Amino acid sequence: MIGKRVTKYFPGHGVFKGTVQEYVIKTDNYLVVYDDGDQETIKYRDLLQYLPGHPDFISTQANFIALSARLEQEIENTRHNNAYSHYHAHAATEPLEPNSGREMRKSKQAAKWQIACDEEMDILRKLNCWQAVRLSSVPPGTPIMGSRWTFKAKTDQHGDVTRLRARFVCQGFSQVKDVSYWESFSPVVSFTTIRLLIALTALPHWHAIHYDVSVAFITAEIDPTQPPIYCRPAEGYKSRTESVYLLKRYLYGMKDSPGGYNLHFNSVCLSYGLKRCISDECVYIKIESNDNSNTETPAACLDVLTSQTTYIAPEHRIHKDCYYTLRISCGT
């Protein structure tokens, strides 16, 4: 028996092969070492069903095949029942997100999705994002970007739908470099910088303020000196065979939207007196005097700042929440 090969069928896990290595007289068991390193002690009568060619092995193999088939069938039924139950339990509360305007109009939530589309179009129109022109007036051969609707059901932490969001986006993959755009680069803030700024808020009198820019890209205007950029009209609002949009602002999906918004954001920050950091172009710093008797802007030098940053009495402060002669604002 020592040295014989064994094959053990384990329903749901597979087939394990090994070798009989030793007979333990004290317990009357055989030690089997499997090829994957596992070991097992087995009685002689049980070992017979693992020996290929033995009658007990043949019956064990038949039982294994039957049990495995049954187990796989039960697992498949359970998956199907769970998916079916989950779908019908949430179908009334979780609207499916359409993949296109056509699917949206066929959905059960079409009226609510249409309201979301109208809200998006109202915002874009108020910002004067485009000028609708006749397709026949566009010079022949001019590239025209595609456009589409994207839909998203916003949920809370419990998974309940709180808002239906529709967004009109351009299909930027149809833009041609050096024809409809030149630069797509936009700087990205370093995580090291973010950690540093958060660490600074642990110091006394440093405060962290977080805000979100809604529809950020759309706030940036396209340079009017560059060649005109056209896109297809929003589905359901303008005839796509007769009109196109002459864009005046960047829309989501355009390849140069991040770069255009970065230029706009930079100009806004500079207009507020902030200076761009050289080591990280996403960081802006503003240093201003907090002494109402000396409002001159100090030099942006760490050595000077260290010597000039001293405590100031409340009656001499310009900003009452700042305790020192200098007020430093840093953002990204």
WOGIGI-V891175 format. One record per backbone hydrogen bond with DSSP energy under -0.5 kcal/mol. NH is the residue of the N-H (numbers start at 1). CO is the residue of the C=O. Records with the same first field share a line. If there is no record, write none. Layout:
# WOGIGI-V891175
NH->CO ; CO
This chain:
# WOGIGI-V891175
3->20
4->1
6->18
7->50
8->16
9->7
10->8 ; 14
11->9
13->10
14->10
16->8
18->6
19->33
20->4
21->19 ; 31
22->31
24->22 ; 29
25->23
28->24
29->24
30->42
31->22
32->30 ; 40
33->19
34->32 ; 38
35->17
37->34
40->32
42->30
44->28
47->43
48->44
49->46
50->47
51->48
52->50
54->51
57->54
58->54
59->55
60->56
61->57
62->58
63->59
64->60
65->61
66->62
67->63
68->64
69->65
70->66
71->67
72->68
73->69
74->70
75->71
76->72
77->73
78->74
79->75
80->76
81->77
82->78
83->79
84->80
85->81
86->82
87->83
88->84
89->85
90->86
91->87
93->90
94->90
95->93
98->96
104->100
105->101
106->102
107->103 ; 104
110->107
113->109
114->110
115->111
116->112
117->113
118->114
119->115
120->116
121->117
122->118
123->119
124->120
125->121
126->122
127->123
128->125
129->124
131->246
133->244
135->242
137->134
138->135
142->139
145->230
146->171
148->169
150->167
151->98
152->165
154->152 ; 163
156->160
159->156
162->154
163->154
165->152 ; 163
167->150
169->148 ; 167
170->252
171->146
172->170 ; 253
174->171
175->172
177->175
178->181
179->176 ; 181
180->176
181->176
194->190
195->191
196->192
197->193
198->194
199->195
200->196
201->197
202->199
203->200
206->203
214->212
216->213
219->215 ; 216
220->217
222->248
226->223
230->143
231->245
232->145
233->243
237->234
238->234
242->239
243->239
244->133
245->231
246->131 ; 244
247->229 ; 245
248->129
249->129
250->220
254->251
257->254
260->256
261->257
262->258
263->259
264->260
265->261
266->262
267->263
268->264
269->265
270->266
271->267
272->268 ; 269
273->270
274->269
275->285
277->283
283->280
284->331
285->275
286->329
288->286 ; 327
290->325
291->294 ; 325
292->290 ; 316
294->291
301->299
305->301
306->302
307->303
308->304
309->305
310->308
312->323
316->313
317->314
318->290
320->318
322->319
325->310
327->288
328->326
329->286 ; 327
331->284
